Amino acid sequence: MTTTEAAAIDWITRVYSTNPIATLLGAQPLACDPEAGRITIAFEAKPEFCNLLGTVQGGMLAAMLDL
């Protein structure tokens, strides 16, 4: 991990820690390429996000993409 990547991940981690939606979704930054404008984020697919078939509801997926 480069210094730039580490700094970007540190920054987004701090931002997410104060964002209620990021907290609700369990957002966890994993990797970042600031020069390419890319970030990889893991989310927690909680049972309360699922529909009756047991898959994550589309609205929750959209919220994850929108974050």
C-alpha positions as CSV (number, residue, x, y, z in Angstrom):
1,M,0.0,0.0,0.0
2,T,1.4,3.4,-1.0
3,T,1.4,6.4,1.3
4,T,-1.2,8.1,-0.9
5,E,-3.4,5.0,-0.7
6,A,-3.0,4.7,3.1
7,A,-3.8,8.4,3.5
8,A,-6.9,8.1,1.4
9,I,-8.2,5.0,3.2
10,D,-7.5,6.8,6.6
11,W,-9.5,9.8,5.4
12,I,-12.5,7.9,4.1
13,T,-12.5,5.7,7.3
14,R,-12.7,8.9,9.4
15,V,-15.5,10.3,7.2
16,Y,-17.5,7.0,7.3
17,S,-17.1,6.9,11.1
18,T,-19.3,10.0,11.4
19,N,-21.7,9.1,8.6
20,P,-24.9,7.3,9.9
21,I,-25.6,5.6,6.5
22,A,-22.0,4.3,6.2
23,T,-22.3,3.0,9.8
24,L,-25.7,1.4,9.1
25,L,-24.3,-0.3,6.0
26,G,-21.1,-1.4,7.8
27,A,-18.9,0.3,5.2
28,Q,-15.3,-0.7,5.4
29,P,-12.8,0.7,2.9
30,L,-10.4,-2.0,1.7
31,A,-8.3,-0.4,-1.1
32,C,-8.0,2.9,-2.8
33,D,-6.3,4.2,-6.0
34,P,-6.7,8.0,-5.7
35,E,-4.9,8.6,-9.1
36,A,-7.4,6.3,-10.9
37,G,-10.3,7.6,-8.8
38,R,-11.2,4.0,-7.6
39,I,-12.0,2.7,-4.2
40,T,-13.0,-0.8,-3.0
41,I,-15.4,-0.9,0.0
42,A,-16.9,-3.9,1.8
43,F,-20.4,-3.7,3.2
44,E,-22.2,-5.9,5.8
45,A,-25.2,-7.6,4.4
46,K,-27.3,-7.7,7.6
47,P,-30.4,-9.9,7.8
48,E,-32.6,-6.9,8.2
49,F,-31.5,-5.8,4.7
50,C,-32.9,-8.9,3.1
51,N,-36.2,-9.6,1.4
52,L,-38.5,-12.6,2.0
53,L,-36.3,-14.7,-0.3
54,G,-33.3,-14.0,1.8
55,T,-31.4,-11.8,-0.6
56,V,-30.3,-8.2,-0.1
57,Q,-33.1,-5.9,-1.2
58,G,-32.3,-3.8,-4.3
59,G,-32.8,-0.5,-2.4
60,M,-30.1,-1.5,0.1
61,L,-27.7,-2.4,-2.8
62,A,-28.5,1.0,-4.4
63,A,-27.7,2.7,-1.0
64,M,-24.3,0.8,-1.0
65,L,-23.5,2.0,-4.5
66,D,-24.6,5.5,-3.7
67,L,-22.4,5.8,-0.7
